[in-house]
Amino acid sequence: MKSRTNGKLKNTIYNLLRDLGYHFQGQDEKTKELGFTRPKSGYPHLHLFVKIENGDLFLSLHLDQKKPVYDGATAHSGDYDGPVVENEMARIKQYLEDQTQK
């Protein structure tokens, strides 16, 4: 599920997402997306990607049901919509909007 929010945040995206229970996993050097998971390890887990462009946050969220089957494979069993993902995206967006400097 993808979404976008704008505005100046009162804190860094790392700290705000940590408040929501997300753990930073790294940055994709090619896409410049920041990766976060909740919980930190194990399955199932929520996987959030954040890209910051011109003050806007582009969010992409999915639920990883299980780890990839084959070593070295990036394919996984992910849910990109449904009540769990929709409710979590709403929670993230509401929190970030509450943390926006007006």
C-alpha positions in Angstrom: 0.0 0.0 0.0 1.4 3.4 -1.0 0.7 6.8 0.5 2.1 10.3 0.7 2.2 12.9 3.4 3.8 16.3 3.4 4.9 18.9 5.9 7.9 19.6 8.1 8.2 17.0 10.9 9.1 18.0 14.4 11.7 15.2 14.6 13.6 12.9 12.3 11.8 10.1 10.5 14.0 7.6 12.3 12.9 8.8 15.7 9.2 9.1 14.8 9.1 5.6 13.3 11.0 4.3 16.3 8.1 5.7 18.5 5.7 3.6 16.4 7.8 0.5 17.0 9.7 0.4 13.7 13.4 -0.5 13.4 15.6 1.0 10.7 17.0 -1.7 8.4 19.0 0.4 6.0 18.9 2.6 2.9 18.7 1.4 -0.7 21.5 3.3 -2.4 19.8 3.0 -5.8 16.3 4.2 -4.9 17.3 6.2 -1.7 14.4 4.5 0.1 14.8 4.0 3.9 13.7 0.5 5.0 12.0 -0.2 8.4 10.4 -3.3 9.9 8.0 -4.0 12.8 8.8 -6.0 14.8 12.6 -6.0 14.4 12.9 -9.7 13.4 10.8 -12.7 12.8 7.7 -13.3 10.7 5.1 -12.1 10.0 6.4 -8.5 10.1 5.4 -5.1 8.6 7.9 -3.7 6.1 7.8 0.0 5.5 9.8 2.0 2.9 10.1 5.7 3.1 11.4 8.1 0.4 11.8 11.8 1.1 11.5 14.1 -1.8 11.1 17.9 -1.6 9.7 17.8 1.9 7.2 15.0 1.1 7.3 11.5 2.5 6.4 8.7 0.2 5.4 5.6 2.1 5.1 2.1 0.9 3.9 -0.6 3.4 3.4 -4.3 3.1 3.1 -7.3 5.5 5.7 -10.0 5.0 4.0 -13.3 5.9 7.2 -15.5 5.7 10.8 -15.3 4.8 12.0 -16.1 1.2 12.0 -19.8 0.5 15.3 -19.9 -1.4 18.7 -18.5 -0.2 19.5 -15.3 -2.0 16.0 -14.8 -3.2 14.2 -11.5 -2.6 10.7 -12.8 -3.4 8.5 -13.2 -0.4 4.9 -13.7 0.6 3.8 -10.2 1.1 0.3 -8.6 1.5 0.1 -5.1 0.0 -3.5 -4.5 1.1 -6.1 -5.8 3.5 -7.2 -4.7 7.0 -3.8 -5.2 8.7 -1.9 -3.1 6.2 -4.7 -0.5 5.8 -5.1 0.0 9.6 -1.3 0.2 10.0 -0.9 2.8 7.2 -3.7 4.9 8.8 -2.0 4.7 12.2 1.4 5.8 10.6 -0.2 8.6 8.7 -2.1 9.9 11.6 0.9 9.9 13.9 3.1 11.7 11.3 0.4 14.3 10.6 0.2 14.9 14.4 4.0 15.4 14.4 4.0 18.0 11.5 5.0 21.5 12.3 2.3 23.9 11.2 
